[in-house]
Amino acid sequence: PMRGLTPDITHVLLSLGFAEVYKPLCGAGRRVFDVKVNGFDFESGLDVYSRVGCGRGLVIEKAVGVGPDSKLKILFVPGRQNQMISFIQVKPVSKQL
């Protein structure tokens, strides 16, 4: 189980941070990937450069359900080039949404 999550917590606020800082990949469509959380689509066809440009941060926040084992499984699915992540933040939201 993740530290701070207890079995009675059913949802968390998941914040994922991204920044395209690798100059050769600063261009639309050069790095594209999907993010799944606990088997569900969190973000599909993510192209950070197309959203915010090069060298700028993008934060995507969503409430997500946590399994009965209090685990959060984050999967980065390859599309074009390697996937990347700058930070992951998890905050318990409530016992139910």
DSSP file with accessible surface (Angstrom, degrees, kcal/mol):
  #  RESIDUE AA STRUCTURE BP1 BP2  ACC     N-H-->O    O-->H-N    N-H-->O    O-->H-N    TCO  KAPPA ALPHA  PHI   PSI    X-CA   Y-CA   Z-CA
    1    1 A P              0   0  126      0, 0.0     2,-0.2     0, 0.0    70,-0.2   0.000 360.0 360.0 360.0 149.6    0.0    0.0    0.0
    2    2 A M    >   -     0   0   60     68,-1.2     3,-2.0     1,-0.1     2,-0.1  -0.500 360.0 -95.8 -76.3 144.8    1.1    3.6   -0.6
    3    3 A R  T 3  S+     0   0  250      1,-0.3    -1,-0.1    -2,-0.2     3,-0.1  -0.354 110.7  19.7 -58.8 130.5    2.1    5.6    2.4
    4    4 A G  T 3  S+     0   0   62      1,-0.3     2,-0.5    -3,-0.1    -1,-0.3   0.281  99.2 107.9  92.7 -11.6   -0.8    7.6    3.7
    5    5 A L    <   -     0   0   14     -3,-2.0    -1,-0.3    65,-0.1     7,-0.0  -0.853  46.7-172.2-101.5 135.2   -3.5    5.6    1.9
    6    6 A T    >   -     0   0   64     -2,-0.5     3,-2.3    -3,-0.1    64,-0.1  -0.814  40.4-100.8-119.3 162.3   -5.8    3.4    4.0
    7    7 A P  T 3  S+     0   0  110      0, 0.0    63,-0.1     0, 0.0    -1,-0.0   0.756 119.3  61.1 -56.8 -23.1   -8.3    0.8    2.8
    8    8 A D  T 3  S+     0   0   72      2,-0.0     2,-0.6    62,-0.0    -3,-0.0   0.618  83.0  91.9 -82.6  -7.9  -11.2    3.3    3.5
    9    9 A I    <   +     0   0   27     -3,-2.3    86,-0.2     1,-0.2    61,-0.1  -0.752  46.9 170.1 -84.8 119.7   -9.8    5.8    0.9
   10   10 A T        +     0   0   48     84,-0.9    56,-2.7    -2,-0.6     2,-0.3   0.629  59.9  36.5-105.8 -17.3  -11.4    5.0   -2.4
   11   11 A H  E     -AB  65  94A  54     83,-1.1    82,-1.9    54,-0.3    83,-0.8  -0.985  58.5-173.3-138.4 148.5  -10.3    8.0   -4.5
   12   12 A V  E     -AB  64  92A   0     52,-2.4    52,-2.6    -2,-0.3     2,-0.7  -0.928  30.7-117.3-132.7 158.5   -7.2   10.1   -4.8
   13   13 A L  E     -AB  63  91A  47     78,-3.2    78,-2.0    -2,-0.3     2,-0.6  -0.895  34.9-160.9 -94.3 113.6   -6.3   13.3   -6.7
   14   14 A L  E     -AB  62  90A   0     48,-2.8    48,-2.1    -2,-0.7     2,-0.5  -0.877   7.8-171.1-101.6 122.1   -3.5   12.2   -9.0
   15   15 A S  E     -AB  61  89A   1     74,-2.9    74,-2.7    -2,-0.6     2,-0.5  -0.972   0.5-171.7-113.6 124.4   -1.3   15.0  -10.5
   16   16 A L  E     -AB  60  88A   0     44,-2.5    44,-2.6    -2,-0.5     2,-0.4  -0.970   7.6-156.8-116.0 131.1    1.1   14.1  -13.2
   17   17 A G  E     +AB  59  87A   1     70,-2.8    69,-3.4    -2,-0.5    70,-1.5  -0.888  13.7 176.1-112.4 138.3    3.7   16.7  -14.4
   18   18 A F  E     +A   58   0A   3     40,-2.7    40,-2.8    -2,-0.4     2,-0.3  -0.963  10.1 178.0-135.4 153.0    5.4   16.7  -17.7
   19   19 A A  E     -A   57   0A  23     -2,-0.3     2,-0.9    38,-0.2    38,-0.2  -0.902  24.6-139.7-154.9 126.6    7.8   19.0  -19.6
   20   20 A E        +     0   0    4     36,-0.6    35,-3.3    33,-0.5    36,-0.3  -0.789  41.1 149.7 -86.5 107.1    9.3   18.5  -23.0
   21   21 A V        +     0   0  102     -2,-0.9     2,-0.9    33,-0.2    -1,-0.2   0.446  36.2 101.2-118.1  -4.1   12.9   19.7  -22.5
   22   22 A Y    >   -     0   0  136      1,-0.2     3,-2.2    -3,-0.1     4,-0.2  -0.742  63.9-151.2 -87.5 104.5   14.8   17.5  -25.0
   23   23 A K  G >  S+     0   0  155     -2,-0.9     3,-2.0     1,-0.3    -1,-0.2   0.827  89.9  59.2 -50.4 -42.6   15.3   19.9  -27.9
   24   24 A P  G 3  S+     0   0   75      0, 0.0    -1,-0.3     0, 0.0    -2,-0.0   0.763 109.5  46.3 -62.2 -18.5   15.3   17.2  -30.7
   25   25 A L  G <  S+     0   0   14     -3,-2.2     2,-1.5     1,-0.0     5,-0.2   0.303  79.3 115.1-103.9   8.9   11.8   16.2  -29.7
   26   26 A a    <   +     0   0   23     -3,-2.0     2,-0.3    -4,-0.2    28,-0.1  -0.641  55.7  85.8 -80.3  90.4   10.5   19.8  -29.4
   27   27 A G  S >  S-     0   0    8     -2,-1.5     3,-1.8    26,-0.1     4,-0.4  -0.845  88.8 -77.8 179.4 148.0    7.9   19.6  -32.2
   28   28 A A  T 3  S+     0   0   73      1,-0.3     4,-0.1    -2,-0.3    -2,-0.0  -0.309 113.5   6.5 -59.2 130.9    4.3   18.5  -32.6
   29   29 A G  T 3  S+     0   0   21      2,-0.2    -1,-0.3     1,-0.1     3,-0.2   0.441  93.8 112.3  79.3   3.1    3.9   14.7  -32.8
   30   30 A R  S <  S+     0   0  115     -3,-1.8     2,-0.4     1,-0.3    -2,-0.1   0.802  86.3  24.8 -79.7 -29.9    7.5   13.9  -32.0
   31   31 A R  S    S+     0   0   27     -4,-0.4     2,-0.4    -6,-0.2    17,-0.3  -0.929  76.2 159.2-135.2 113.3    6.8   12.3  -28.6
   32   32 A V  E     +C   80   0B  36     48,-1.6    48,-2.8    -2,-0.4    47,-0.5  -0.999   6.2 149.9-136.7 134.2    3.3   10.9  -28.1
   33   33 A F  E     -CD  78  46B   2     13,-1.5    13,-2.7    -2,-0.4     2,-0.3  -0.966  35.1-117.5-156.1 167.7    2.1    8.4  -25.5
   34   34 A D  E     -C   77   0B  50     43,-2.0    43,-2.7    -2,-0.3     2,-0.4  -0.804  16.2-149.2-108.8 155.0   -0.8    7.2  -23.4
   35   35 A V  E     -CD  76  43B   0      8,-3.1     7,-3.0    -2,-0.3     8,-2.0  -0.995  13.6-173.1-125.2 127.7   -1.2    7.1  -19.7
   36   36 A K  E     -CD  75  41B  61     39,-2.9    39,-3.0    -2,-0.4     2,-0.4  -0.940   7.0-162.0-118.5 143.7   -3.4    4.5  -18.0
   37   37 A V  E >  S-CD  74  40B   7      3,-2.8     3,-2.2    -2,-0.4    37,-0.2  -0.994  77.5 -16.9-128.0 122.4   -4.2    4.3  -14.3
   38   38 A N  T 3  S-     0   0   41     35,-2.9    -1,-0.1    -2,-0.4    36,-0.1   0.844 130.1 -52.3  50.6  37.9   -5.5    1.1  -12.8
   39   39 A G  T 3  S+     0   0   65     34,-0.4     2,-0.3     1,-0.3    -1,-0.3   0.365 117.6 107.2  86.6  -4.5   -6.3   -0.1  -16.3
   40   40 A F  E <  S-D   37   0B 160     -3,-2.2    -3,-2.8     1,-0.0     2,-0.3  -0.793  79.4 -97.1-107.9 151.8   -8.3    3.0  -17.3
   41   41 A D  E     +D   36   0B  97     -2,-0.3    -5,-0.2    -5,-0.2     3,-0.1  -0.462  39.7 169.9 -66.0 125.5   -7.3    5.8  -19.7
   42   42 A F  E    S-     0   0B   6     -7,-3.0     2,-0.3     1,-0.4    -6,-0.2   0.759  76.7  -6.0 -99.0 -43.0   -6.0    8.8  -17.8
   43   43 A E  E     -D   35   0B  33     -8,-2.0    -8,-3.1     3,-0.0     2,-0.4  -0.928  68.9-157.4-154.9 126.9   -4.7   10.6  -20.9
   44   44 A S  E    S+     0   0B  68     -2,-0.3   -10,-0.2   -10,-0.2    -8,-0.0  -0.878  73.8   5.2-110.2 141.5   -4.6    9.4  -24.5
   45   45 A G  E    S-     0   0B  42     -2,-0.4     2,-0.4     1,-0.2   -11,-0.2   0.867  80.1-168.8  60.7  40.3   -2.4   10.6  -27.2
   46   46 A L  E     +D   33   0B   1    -13,-2.7   -13,-1.5    -3,-0.3     2,-0.5  -0.461  15.9 173.2 -69.4 121.3   -0.4   12.9  -24.9
   47   47 A D     >  -     0   0   22     -2,-0.4     4,-1.3   -15,-0.2   -15,-0.1  -0.889   9.4-172.4-127.3  93.8    1.8   15.3  -26.9
   48   48 A V  H >>>S+     0   0    2     -2,-0.5     4,-2.6   -17,-0.3     5,-0.7   0.910  83.0  54.8 -58.8 -44.3    3.2   17.7  -24.3
   49   49 A Y  H 3>5S+     0   0   80    -18,-0.3     4,-2.0     1,-0.2    -1,-0.2   0.922 106.1  51.7 -57.5 -44.2    4.9   19.9  -26.9
   50   50 A S  H 345S+     0   0   71    -23,-0.2    -1,-0.2     1,-0.2    -2,-0.2   0.801 114.6  44.4 -64.2 -26.2    1.5   20.4  -28.7
   51   51 A R  H <<5S-     0   0  124     -4,-1.3    -2,-0.2    -3,-0.6    -1,-0.2   0.878 138.2  -2.3 -85.4 -41.1   -0.1   21.4  -25.5
   52   52 A V  H  <5S-     0   0   39     -4,-2.6    -3,-0.2     1,-0.2    -2,-0.2   0.449  93.5-122.8-134.2  -5.5    2.4   23.8  -23.9
   53   53 A G    ><< -     0   0   19     -4,-2.0     3,-0.6    -5,-0.7   -33,-0.5  -0.358  52.8 -30.3  90.0-171.4    5.5   24.0  -26.1
   54   54 A a  T 3  S+     0   0   42      1,-0.2   -33,-0.2    -2,-0.1     3,-0.1  -0.664 123.0   7.6 -90.0 135.0    9.1   23.3  -25.3
   55   55 A G  T 3  S+     0   0   54    -35,-3.3     2,-0.3    -2,-0.3    -1,-0.2   0.570  99.8 113.9  77.5  10.0   10.5   23.9  -21.9
   56   56 A R    <   -     0   0  168     -3,-0.6   -36,-0.6   -36,-0.3    -1,-0.2  -0.872  64.6-115.9-114.5 149.9    7.2   24.6  -20.2
   57   57 A G  E     -A   19   0A  59     -2,-0.3     2,-0.4   -38,-0.2   -38,-0.2  -0.540  20.0-165.0 -87.5 147.8    5.4   22.5  -17.7
   58   58 A L  E     -A   18   0A  19    -40,-2.8   -40,-2.7    -2,-0.2     2,-0.5  -0.999   3.9-168.0-128.5 126.2    2.1   20.7  -18.1
   59   59 A V  E     -A   17   0A  80     -2,-0.4     2,-0.5   -42,-0.2   -42,-0.2  -0.972   1.1-167.5-116.3 127.9    0.2   19.3  -15.0
   60   60 A I  E     -A   16   0A  10    -44,-2.6   -44,-2.5    -2,-0.5     2,-0.4  -0.974   9.2-173.4-115.4 121.0   -2.8   17.0  -15.5
   61   61 A E  E     +A   15   0A 107     -2,-0.5     2,-0.3   -46,-0.2   -46,-0.2  -0.963  11.8 157.4-118.8 132.1   -4.9   16.4  -12.4
   62   62 A K  E     -A   14   0A  81    -48,-2.1   -48,-2.8    -2,-0.4     2,-0.4  -0.992  41.3-116.6-149.2 147.9   -7.8   14.0  -12.1
   63   63 A A  E     -A   13   0A  53     -2,-0.3     2,-0.3   -50,-0.2   -50,-0.2  -0.697  41.1-176.5 -80.1 132.0   -9.6   12.1   -9.4
   64   64 A V  E     -A   12   0A  22    -52,-2.6   -52,-2.4    -2,-0.4     2,-0.2  -0.961  25.7-110.8-132.1 151.9   -9.1    8.4   -9.8
   65   65 A G  E     -A   11   0A  36     -2,-0.3     2,-0.4   -54,-0.2   -54,-0.3  -0.517  25.2-142.6 -79.6 147.5  -10.3    5.3   -8.0
   66   66 A V        -     0   0   18    -56,-2.7     6,-0.1    -2,-0.2     4,-0.0  -0.907  21.7-116.2-109.7 137.4   -8.0    3.2   -5.9
   67   67 A G    >   -     0   0   24      4,-1.3     3,-2.3    -2,-0.4    -1,-0.1  -0.127  33.5 -98.1 -66.3 168.7   -8.3   -0.5   -5.8
   68   68 A P  T 3  S+     0   0  135      0, 0.0    -1,-0.1     0, 0.0   -59,-0.1   0.724 124.8  61.3 -63.4 -16.9   -9.3   -2.5   -2.7
   69   69 A D  T 3  S-     0   0   70      2,-0.1     3,-0.1   -68,-0.0    -2,-0.1   0.352 113.4-119.2 -89.4   6.9   -5.5   -3.2   -2.2
   70   70 A S    <   +     0   0    5     -3,-2.3   -68,-1.2     1,-0.2     2,-0.3   0.733  68.6 139.2  61.7  25.7   -4.9    0.6   -1.9
   71   71 A K        -     0   0  102    -70,-0.2    -4,-1.3    -4,-0.0     2,-0.5  -0.758  43.2-157.6-103.5 148.2   -2.6    0.4   -5.0
   72   72 A L        -     0   0   23     -2,-0.3     2,-0.7    -6,-0.1    -6,-0.1  -0.983  10.0-162.0-122.1 114.2   -2.4    2.9   -7.8
   73   73 A K        -     0   0  125     -2,-0.5   -35,-2.9     2,-0.0     2,-0.5  -0.883   6.2-171.0-105.1 112.9   -1.0    1.3  -11.0
   74   74 A I  E     -C   37   0B  47     -2,-0.7     2,-0.5   -37,-0.2   -37,-0.2  -0.907   3.2-172.8-106.5 125.4    0.3    3.9  -13.5
   75   75 A L  E     -C   36   0B 103    -39,-3.0   -39,-2.9    -2,-0.5     2,-0.7  -0.974  14.4-155.2-123.2 128.0    1.3    2.7  -16.9
   76   76 A F  E     -C   35   0B  47     -2,-0.5   -41,-0.2   -41,-0.2     7,-0.1  -0.918  17.4-153.5-101.6 115.1    2.9    4.8  -19.6
   77   77 A V  E     -C   34   0B  38    -43,-2.7   -43,-2.0    -2,-0.7    -2,-0.0  -0.796  17.4-119.7 -97.0 121.9    2.1    3.2  -23.0
   78   78 A P  E     +C   33   0B  91      0, 0.0   -45,-0.1     0, 0.0     4,-0.1  -0.235  45.2 150.5 -60.6 144.9    4.6    3.9  -25.8
   79   79 A G  E    S-     0   0B  61      2,-0.7     2,-0.5   -47,-0.5   -46,-0.2   0.248  71.1  -6.3-130.0 -88.8    3.4    5.7  -28.9
   80   80 A R  E    S-C   32   0B 153    -48,-2.8   -48,-1.6     2,-0.1    -1,-0.1  -0.971 121.5 -17.6-119.5 125.4    6.1    7.7  -30.6
   81   81 A Q  S    S-     0   0  108     -2,-0.5    -2,-0.7   -50,-0.2     2,-0.2  -0.035 106.1 -40.4  67.5-177.2    9.5    7.9  -28.9
   82   82 A N        -     0   0  115     -4,-0.1    -2,-0.1     1,-0.1     2,-0.1  -0.483  61.5-115.4 -79.3 149.1   10.0    7.1  -25.2
   83   83 A Q        -     0   0   57     -2,-0.2     2,-0.3    -7,-0.1    -1,-0.1  -0.361  34.1-166.4 -74.2 162.1    7.5    8.2  -22.6
   84   84 A M        -     0   0   31     -2,-0.1     2,-0.3   -64,-0.0   -51,-0.0  -0.984  14.2-171.9-150.0 158.2    8.5   10.7  -19.9
   85   85 A I        -     0   0   63     -2,-0.3   -67,-0.2     1,-0.1     3,-0.1  -0.985  11.2-168.7-148.7 141.7    7.3   12.1  -16.6
   86   86 A S  S    S-     0   0   73    -69,-3.4     2,-0.3     1,-0.4   -68,-0.2   0.776  73.4  -9.6-100.2 -39.5    8.6   15.0  -14.5
   87   87 A F  E     -B   17   0A  91    -70,-1.5   -70,-2.8     2,-0.0     2,-0.4  -0.991  48.8-152.5-156.8 158.6    6.6   14.3  -11.3
   88   88 A I  E     -B   16   0A  84     -2,-0.3     2,-0.4   -72,-0.2   -72,-0.2  -1.000  16.1-177.8-130.5 128.6    3.8   12.3   -9.7
   89   89 A Q  E     -B   15   0A  83    -74,-2.7   -74,-2.9    -2,-0.4     2,-0.4  -0.997   4.3-169.6-129.7 134.4    1.8   13.6   -6.8
   90   90 A V  E     +B   14   0A  46     -2,-0.4   -76,-0.2   -76,-0.2    -2,-0.0  -0.988   5.5 179.1-126.0 127.3   -1.0   11.7   -5.0
   91   91 A K  E     -B   13   0A 100    -78,-2.0   -78,-3.2    -2,-0.4     2,-0.1  -0.993  32.1-119.3-127.4 127.9   -3.4   13.2   -2.5
   92   92 A P  E     -B   12   0A  69      0, 0.0   -80,-0.2     0, 0.0     3,-0.1  -0.406  28.3-172.9 -59.7 137.3   -6.2   11.3   -0.7
   93   93 A V  E     -     0   0A  64    -82,-1.9     2,-0.3     1,-0.4   -81,-0.2   0.869  48.5 -56.9 -99.1 -60.1   -9.5   13.0   -1.6
   94   94 A S  E     -B   11   0A  40    -83,-0.8   -83,-1.1     1,-0.1   -84,-0.9  -0.966  49.1 -88.2-169.5 179.2  -12.1   11.4    0.5
   95   95 A K  S    S+     0   0  131     -2,-0.3     2,-0.3     1,-0.3   -85,-0.1   0.818 111.8   5.2 -74.7 -29.8  -13.7    8.1    1.4
   96   96 A Q              0   0  159    -86,-0.1    -1,-0.3   -87,-0.1   -85,-0.0  -0.987 360.0 360.0-151.4 147.6  -16.1    8.5   -1.5
   97   97 A L              0   0  125     -2,-0.3    -3,-0.0    -3,-0.1    -4,-0.0  -0.738 360.0 360.0 -99.3 360.0  -16.7   10.9   -4.4
